[in-house]
Amino acid sequence: MPRWLVWSPVWGLLGLTAVLGWREGRAFVTMTEGDVIAAYAARYVAEAGPGARPSDCTAEPGDAAWLVIRCGRGSVTEYQVSRFGWLKRMTGPDGRDIMEGPKT
């Protein structure tokens, strides 16, 4: 059996790993604060129901999180988001804490 045929699965896996790493890295590098805020504002509108608007949301840098996004008028839902765009902690309008995603 030729040597190149023996090594071709290894080179194929190496190539696949390189492509997937490039894709994930590109998504991380091109993600902006505005993208994350828009995504969580859309999530808030979907969860809050009628009367909720994306303009109800504000964001600021956080201490334990990259961004802290607060949505709502009277009762506020707070999303703490990591630099990867993952939800670290969500505090609902009734004050309950919901942990989701990795703690990075």
PyMOL commands that set and color helices and strands:
alter all, ss='L'
color gray80, all
select helices_A, chain A and resi 3-30+33-48+54-56
alter helices_A, ss='H'
color red, helices_A
select strands_A, chain A and resi 57-61+67-71+77-81+87-91+97-99
alter strands_A, ss='S'
color yellow, strands_A
deselect
rebuild
show_as cartoon
